[in-house]
Amino acid sequence: MQPSVTTLTAMTETHTEGPSSYPPPAQFAEKANATADLYDRADADRLAFWAEQANRLSWDTPFTEVLDWSEAPFAKWFVGGRLNVAYNCVDRHVEAGNGDRVAIHWEGEPLGDARDLTYAQLKDEVCRAANTLAGLGLVAGDRVAIYMPMVPEAIVAMLACARLGLMHSVVFAGFSASALRARVEDAEAKLVITTDGQYRRGAAVSLKDAVDEAVSDQPSVEHVLVVRRTGIDVNWTEGRDLWWHETVAEASPEHTPEAFDSEHPLFLLYTSGTTGKPKGIMHTSGGYLTQASYTHYNVFDIKPETDVYWCTADIGWVTGHTYIVYGPLSNGATQVVYEGTPASPDEHRHFQVIEKYGVTIYYTAPTLIRTFMKWGRELAFE
């Protein structure tokens, strides 16, 4: 008797029986931010369409030309316009009377370790960090490497850089010292911002050790700014290393943002380097923020007054830059930021976080969805 075999063809045929599209319910579509009219307006006049999207932002100086394509394939967007990216992500929401709205529900990996930051509180933290960085002698155009886990200070550091016109280079905290070193060296970073350590599956592991190794003999690095996250012992280089709680926390919460040209560099983000030397991709201010804000508002159908949004990515990737930092905050959204792994302390953690904060929009990767499906089958038999 031949054993039964499920062939690949049979599996494929089974999967193709499902629907190829999933139209939204009529009630959802009626209230959606994006309608078919978006396509019509973009098709009728694409430059006018993008001017409309850019004007959702606050410009210190209005742009005079939407797109300069004279040096193709290099584009210049919103020529002549000047804005401050951090102002658009923080200050303007406070000025609009939404300072008490929660910007970040932060959930640490250790159970019970959580805090909320309103837009008013986030503004104060960003201003303190900006004053600290300026006090270290950093000026617009300088580069700052950020090597941190998913803690609020990482987002504050990014926004402080944007406020001052500094280019941040965020390096995934899971990368090695050699990977960090390559990015610091290529960017000629003057400052590295990090934490003493990070939590991974309940254990505190050092990050500062990797930073020390990465910046040794790096002539560009003048300071290392360290957030005390875990309380573990760290090596210390006097004159170079600074504690966040002794500098940023003590700085003034008052800071007037400067407007920068639309094409002013906002950040560097490096390729993974798996096929060679990491390559730094530079994103500029006006065009990037317009696209980040527009896509976040329409793709996720965000309703800032009522939604609680959660993107499970890491800020070390471009998804985290766009859909944790600049997209949600430019739209005045309330979001969850989680420090840890999906299975810490157990496989229920993400769903507990969703229930705790009433998450209405959950943005994650297909890989994690498949992992949840696997866990669901396993947990059902526990």
N, C-alpha and C positions, 0 to 999 in steps of 0.2 A: 504493500500500500504506500503510495507516494505521499509525503507530508505536504500539507497545504502551504503555498507560498504566495505572499503578497508582492506583486510585481510593481516596479516603479511606474509603469504605464497605468496600472490600475489606480495607484495612488494619485497620479496626475489627473486622471479622468474624474476621480472623486472630488478633487479640489476645484475643478472647473465648473462643477455643478452649482457652486455658490454664486450669489449676485456679484456683478462686476462693479457696481456702484451702490452707494448708500445715501440716497437723498435725505436731507434734513427734514424733520417734521415741519409742517406749514407754520405752526406757532413759533418755532425757533427762527425760521427764515424771515418771518414778518418783523422780528425785532433785531435781526442781524446787523452788525455794523457795515458789512460789505454786501452790496447788492450787484445785480447785473449792470447797473448804471456805471459802476467803476470801469468796466470793460469798454462801455460806450464812450465815456469821457476820455479815457486813455487813447482809444482808437481815433477819436475826432481830433485831438490835439495833445500829443504826448508831452510836450514841453509845458503846456499850460496845466496838464494833469500833475506833473511833478512839482511845479511851482505851488499848486494847491496843497500838496502833501507837505512840502517844506514849510509852508506858512502855518502849519499846525504847531510849529516850534516858535520859540521867541527869539527874534533876531535883534541884536543891538543896532546893526546897520543892515537895511534891506539889500538883498542881492539885486544886481542889475541885469544879469544874464543867467538863464537857467543852466545851460550846458555850453561849454566851449569845447568843440570837437576838432579844433584847428590843428592839433598835434596828435591826431589819432595814431595809434590806439590809446593814447593817454588822454583821459577825459578830465575836465575841470567842472565841478558842479557848483552851482549857485555863486557865480563869480561876483566878487565885490562885497558879498555878504559877510558879516561878522557876528559871531555868537559865542557863548560859553556853554559847553556841553554840560558841565556840572550844574550850572544855573538852570538849564532846561530840565534836568533830572531831579532837582531838589528845591531850589529857592522859589521857583515860580509857583509850585504847588502850595508852599507856605504862604506866599503873598496872595494866593487865590482863596485863602481861608481854609485850606485843607491840612494845616500843620498837625492837627490831632489825629489824622488818618494814619493807621499803621502802614508803614512802608515795608517792614521786614518782620515776619514772625520767624525768629531764629530758633532752631531746635538742635541742640548739641547731641553728639552721639551718646554720652552718658545719660541715663534716664534721669529726668528731673532738671537737666541743665538746659535752660531755655530763657530767652528774653525777647521782648518786643522793642522795636525802634519805630517811633512815629516819624513823619516827614520833618517835623520841627527838630526832633532829636538828631535825626540823620544829618540835617543841615549843620547843626552845631558841631557834630563830630567831624564832618568833612571840613568845616572851617578851621577847627583846631589842627587837623592833620595838615591842611594847606599852610597854615601859619608856621607849623613846625618844619615842613619841608623847605619853605622859603627861608626860614631862619638858618637852615643848613647850607644856604647859598645856592640852592637849585633855581635855575631860571628856565623860562620857556625854551623848549627844544632839547633840554637835557633828558637823559633816559634813566628810568627807574625799573629795576627788576623786582617782581612781586612773587614770592615763593611761599604760599600759604595754603592751609586747608580752608574749608568752607566756613569761615567765621566772619562776623559782620565787619571786622577791621579790614578784611581783604577788599570788600566792596568800598569801604570808606577810603582806603588807600588808592584804589582806582579812580574814584571820583575826585580825590584831592589832587591827583596828577592832572586829570582833565581840567580842573579848576585853574591850575597854574600853567597850563600849556605844556606840561611835561609828557613825554611819551612813555607809557607804561608797557612793560613786557612781562606778562603774567606767565609763569612757568608752573605747570602742573606739579603739585606737591608730591606726587608719586614718582616723579622723575629722579634720576640719580644725581649725585654731585657733579659728575662729568657732563651730564646733559645741561645742568644749570650753568656750569662753568662756560660751556660753549656759547650759550645765549648771552651771558653777562659780557663775555669777551667780545662777541660780535657787535653787540649794541653799545659797548663802551659805557656801561651803566655806572653812574656815580653813587647810586644808593641801592641797597638791597633791603627789602622789607620782608620779614619772615616771622615765624613763631618759634618759641623754644622747642615745641614738639607738636604732635597731632595724635588724636585717638584713632586707632584702627582695631576694630573688633574688640573693644574694651581695654586695649593696652595703649599706654602712652609711649610713643616712639619719637626719637629726636629728629628735628629738622635743622636745628642750629648747627649740628655737627657737619651736615652736608654743605651748608652755607660756608662754614669756616674752610672746608676743603676747596670749595668752588672759587672762593675769592682770594685764596692765598696767592701772592705774587701777581694779583690783578691790579695794575697801576691806576685804572680808572675808578675803582671803588674807594670812596672816601668814608662812607659810613654804612653800618648795618643796623637797622631799626628792628627791634625784637618785641613782639607781643608775648606776654606771659600767658600761655594757654593751658599748659599741663602742670606747671610747677616743677618739672624735672630739672636737675642740675645741668648747667651749660658752661662751656668754656667761654671766657670773656676777654676781649681785647680792648684795654682801656684806650680811650681817645678815638676809637673806631666804632665800637658797639654802644648802642643806646637802647634803653628800655622805653617802650611805648608809653607805659603808665607814668614814667618820670618826665616825659617830654610832651607828647600829644595831649595826654589827659590834663596837663597843666597849662596848655596854651589857650589863648583867647578864642572864644567862639564867634568872634566878629571878623569877617573877612569880605572885602569887596571884590567880586570876580571881574577879571579882565576879559573883554571880548577878543576873540582871535579870528583870523581869516577862515573862511569856509574850508579852504584847502590846507589849513594848518594840520600837521600830523597829530593824530589822536593816540594811536597805539601801534606797537609792533607785536605780531604774533608769529611764532616760528612753526615751520612744518616739523613733523615728528622726527625726521632725520633717519628713518629706518632704511632709506635707500641712498644715504649720503649725508653730507653736512647739512644741518638744519638751515632752512632759508627763511629769512625774516620777511613777512608780508606787512607792508605799512598801510594802515587805514587812516583816512583823513576825516575831518570833523563833520562838516555840513552834510555831505552826501551820505556818509555812513549813518549818522543819527536820523536823517530823514527816512532812510530805508528801514532801519531798526524799529523806529517808532511806528511807521506805517504798517509794516508787516505784523508786528506784535498786536497792534490794535485790530487789524482786520482778520488775520489768520486765526487768532485765538478768540476773536469776538469779545475782547475784554470789556467789561463794564466796571470801571474803577470804583464806582460807588457801592457795588454789591458783591463783586467776585473776589474770591481768594484763589490766587494762581500759584502753581508750583511747577517749576522746571527742575527736573532731577539731575541736570547736567552739572559739570564742574566749571568754575570760571577759568580753568586752565585751557579750555577749548573755546573756539569762536562761538559755539552755541551758548555757552555761559556768558560770554561778553555781551552778546546781542539779546538773549532771551532770559537772562537773570539780572543783568545790570542795566544796560542802556535802553532796551526796549520797554520793559515794565516800568522803570523809574521815570522815563520820559513821559509815560502815559499816566503817571500818578496811581499806579496799581498797588494793591496789597498782595504780598507774596510770601511764600514759605521758603526758607533756606535751611537745608538740613546738612549737618556736618558729616554724618557717618555713612555706613554701608547699609544696604537694604535688609541684611540679616543680623543686625546688631541691636539688641541682644538675641533676637530671634526673627523668624520670617514674617512676623506680623507687624514689624515696625512701620513700614510705609503706610499701612492701612490704619494704624493707630494715629499716625501724624495727620492723615487725611481727616479722620474723625475729630481729632482734637481741635483743628483749626477750621473745619468746615470747608475744605478745599473744594472748589467748584470746577477748576480747570487743572488737569493733571497732564503734564507734558513729559513723556519719557521715551526711552528707546525700545524698539521691537525686541531687542535682546532681553531686556528686563521683563517685558510682557511674557516672553516665552519662559523665562525663569519662574515667574509667578505661576504660570500654567503647570509647570513641572512640580513646583512646591505644593500647589493645590491638590494635585493627585496624591502626593506623598503625605501631606498633613491630614488628608481625609481618612487615612488608615492608622493614624497615631492613636 
